[in-house]
Amino acid sequence: MDLTWWQWAALAGGSFLIGATKAGLVGIGILAIAIFALILPPRDSTGVVLPLLICADAVAVALYRRHAVWPHLVRLVPWAALGIVVGAGAMSRIDDRAVQLFLGVVLLALTLYQLGQRLRPSAPQETPQAAEGAGEHSASVGLAAVVGLAAGFVTMLSNAAGPLMLLYLLAMRLPKWEMIGTGAWYFLLLNVLKVPFSADLGLINASSLLLDLTLAPFAVAGVLLGRRLIALIPQNAFELLALIFTGLAAARLLWMG
């Protein structure tokens, strides 16, 4: 691709942010997607970003695999797979603005709901350790279906479903490391499922893969450095940052849409 030095620098920075997001530095994934969509044609950028996501997901799974909570994955992944199929079928019929509006509205609604839950006086909540022992104590099959379908649909069209999954895991009251580990497995599975559809649509091709090969080291570096930084962030601060960055991402999507 005929890119200027600053475009290469921006794509390298976006790749680093992709890796950092997979390490648990929540909320910056939307910025990475936006960088790629600004430098490359928005539709083609999804085909470039997908292999970078898979690369970063694989590294994150290697680092956090022991922290995954599989009951949540079993509940979410089938719905998300259905959402991917629907998204692939709708890709030629829905423009970028419609996707941005849809995701922005869903994210804003879920963020406000989570803030309301945190601010509402209530009985003392279960500790994260008790929640871990209870397993699926607050899980909702209906919520999993809605989030799974929406995440699969949005991730197929724009690779921007991370905040949806994050808000679901916040609602499930998972500890920080379990949120990261569960999310790592979830998105590795989903992104691999997307490959045949993206290849069939021509979004992944020899040119995009060559660009991915150049940018992949930056994504790996983002995961490794992000892991060191996330260890310094307490659980409460982690959850608050997740809500703040998700709210900002929702506002940005609504503005662009």
N, C-alpha and C positions, 0 to 999 in steps of 0.2 A: 504494500500500500504506500502511496505517495503522501507521507505525513511530514509535517515540519517538526523541528526539535521540540517545540513547546507542546505540540500534540502528543508526541511520544512521551514527554515528561508527564503530561496529564494522564495518559493511559497507564503509565507505570504507577503513578500515585493512586489511581482508581483501583488498580490490581492489588496494591498494598492494602487499601481500605477493605476490599473484599475479604482478604485474609484476616485482617483485624476483626472484622465483624464475626467471622466464623470462630474466632477465639473467644468471643463473648463480649467484645466492645460494642454494645448494642446501639442501634439507631443510625450508624453511619453507612450502612449498606445502601440506603436510598441515595445518598450522595454519590457513592461509587457508580450506581446504575445511571444517575444523571450525567456524570462525567462522560461515560461511554456514549450515551445518547446524544450528547452535545458534539462530540468529536466525530462520531460515525453516524450514518443514517440510523434513526431510531429502530427500525425493524431489523436491520442487519446487526445492530449492536447486541441484540439478544442472543444471536448465534455466536458472537465472539465471547460474550460474558459467560455463557453456559459452561464451556470446558474449564474456564478459570474457577467457577464456583465448584465444580466437581473436584478439581485439584485441591482447592482449599478445604472442601468438605472431607476429603480423604485424609488430609493431614490432621484436621480437627478430630475425626473419628479415632485416629491412632492415638491422639493425646487424651481424649475424654471418653473413650468407649466404655469404661467401667462405670460411668456415672449415668448412663442412659436408663430411663424408666420405660420399660417395654410395653406395659399395659397402655400407656398413652399412644405409643407408636402404633400398636395393633388397632387402636380405635380410630386414629387419624388417617393413616396411610391409604386404606381402601377408598375413603371419600376423596382424598386428595388425588388419587389416581384417576378417579372418575372426573374430577375437575379438570385434570390435564387433558383428558380426551375431549371434553366439552370445549376447553380453551383452544385446542388444536383445530377443532372444527370451526370455531368462531373467528380464528385469527385473520382470515381474509375478509371478514364482514364488519369487524369492529375497529375503529380507529384508536390512536393512542390517547386522545383526549377522553374518550368514553371510559377507557380502562383507568386513567388517572382519576377521574371523578368517582368511579365506583370504589376504587381502593381508598381514596381519600375519605369518602363518607363512612365506609366500614371502619377504617382505622380511628377516625375521630369519635365515632359512636362508642367503640370499644374502649378507647382511652378515657372518655368521660365517665363511662360506666365503672372502670377500674378506679378512677380517682374518687368517685362517689362511694365506692365500697371501702376505700381506705379512710375516708373522712367521716363516714357514718359511725356514730357511737354504737358499739355492739359488745356482746359478751366476749371475754378473752378468747382469742383464736388459738387453734392448735399450734404447737411449735412445729418448725419444719421437721424435726426428728420424729414427732408423733405422726405428722402427715406422711412421712416416708413409711412408717410402719403400717399405717392404715391403708396405704396403697391408693386406691381409687376413691378416697373418702368424699371428695367434692366433684368428682368427674361427672359431666353431663353428656349423655350420648347425643342429645340434640345439639348442644354447643359444638361438640366434636364434628358432627356432620356439617354444620354450617361453616365452621372455620376450615375444615378439610376441603370442602367443595370450593369455597372462595379462594383458599390458598392455592389449590391446584389450578384453578382457572387463571388467577392473576399471575402465578409464577410461569405459566406457559406463555402468556402474552407479554410479560414485562420483567420477569425475574425479580419481582419486588414483593414477594409474599413474606419475607422475614418478619416484619413487624406483626403480622397477623398471628404467626406461630408464637412469637414472643408474648403477645397479650394473652393467648390461650394458656401458656405455661405459667404466666403470672397469676391468672385466675385459678389455676390448679395449686397454687401456693408451693411450688417446688423450690428447694434450695438452689442457690446460684449454680453450683457445679452440675446438679442434675438438669437444670434448665439448659445449660450449654451442651451437656452430653446427649440429652434427648434431641435437642435441635440439630446437633451435628449428624446423627444417624438419620433423622427425618429428612433433612435436605439432601443428604447424599442419595438416599433411596429415590426421592422425587426427581432430583436432577438427572440421575441415570435414566429414569423412566422417560424423561423428556427428550433424550438424545434421538431416538428413531423419528419422532415427530418433527424435530427441528431439522434433521438431515433430509427428511422427505420434503419439507417446505423450502429447502435450499438455504437455510440459515446457517448451517454448519457445512463448510466446504474446505477445499485445500487452502485457499487464501486465508480464511478465518483461523484455521488450525495453525498455520504458520505464524500468524500474529499471536495466537495463544502461546505457542512455544516460546516466543520471545518474552512474553509478559508473565508466564507462570512463576519464575523465581521470585518476583515481587509479591505475588499472592502468598507463596510459601513463607516468605520473610514476614509478611503481615500476621500470619497465624502464630509464628514462633514468638515474635515480639509482643503480640497482643496477649499471649498466654502469660507472659511475665507481668504485664500491666494489670490484667484482670485479677490476679492474685492479691493485689493491693487494695481492691475495692470491697468494702463491707457489703453484706447482703442488703441492708436497707437502702444504702446509697445506690447499689446496683439496680434495685427495683425502681427507685425514684428516677434515675437516669434513663432507664428503659421507657418509662412513661413520658418523660420530657421529650426525648428524641423521637419517640413514636408520634407524639402530638405535633411536633415540628414537621415531621415527614408528612403527616396528614394535611397540615396547613399548606405545605408546599405543593402537594399533589392537587389539592382543591384550587389553588391559585393558578397552576399551570393548566388545569382542566377547564 
